[in-house]
């Protein structure tokens, strides 16, 4: 009944409010900028109520770049690799913390020397000059949509999509990573197939997602339930070819803080322009809010390199409340389409079983 009411309201709103919004949408969501926002524009014009689900609306920008044949909506009853009672499902059905977690891992991509040059040499994400050389500090508008679309469908798909889809996604990404090798400007080689390189990069990803969950989910998993996520997610890493992967928070921290590759996390002339976008500038009164969101959930080596310190108590309290509001707005009324499709596929509309406990967003 609720969906029928929302659908009817959307149709009526499109007819009445749509023409009024059209000018505003055209002005504030241009279709001729560095990012092609025409799909977002079209979605709002078709149903202005889409504005009430901003994260799902943002996904309309990325969906054209998804890997093909990934199903969240079927086959009916297929639990996927983990199922709705798993810790992995509980973590991934809170879309805002997943995206903050992926931003966390993106920062590692920028700061770590080996990963950074792998991105420069093999990714569509960096902006490039006429000769194709990466321009530090710049992102490609088209490349952003492609990279973000593929990353989004992979990270959601391996957990929430059908079993066949999860396997397909891992096979695709494993094949892509098999071609990622080369040399840094100083002659040091990098190779995504190297077991220790993969083990370290895997730890940055799973920890980025897990820590953002712990910080920004309204009821995050704690203790053994939190470690269960690390254990479950290792299945994804193994499907990508990883071995000896961390299966607890403590094991992951040990890799990130003590693995020899952690020494590669640094700020250099090649990444300082990117790093400035995430920096809080060492400020304790009014640090960069986006920088705080990311660094608040970052690993110790990243915090140290970025010279991160928590702001003074009044500012910290405000930021904690603001991030709760931001997460609620991002979740919106309708939820993200892929998450809702996955829940319907497994017949689960009630709250998921792996319930966490309310905790402060900053610990």
Beta strands, then each sheet from edge to edge (+ up, - down):
strand 1: 126-128
strand 2: 134-139
strand 3: 181-183
strand 4: 189-191
sheet 1: 1+ 2-
sheet 2: 3+ 4-
end
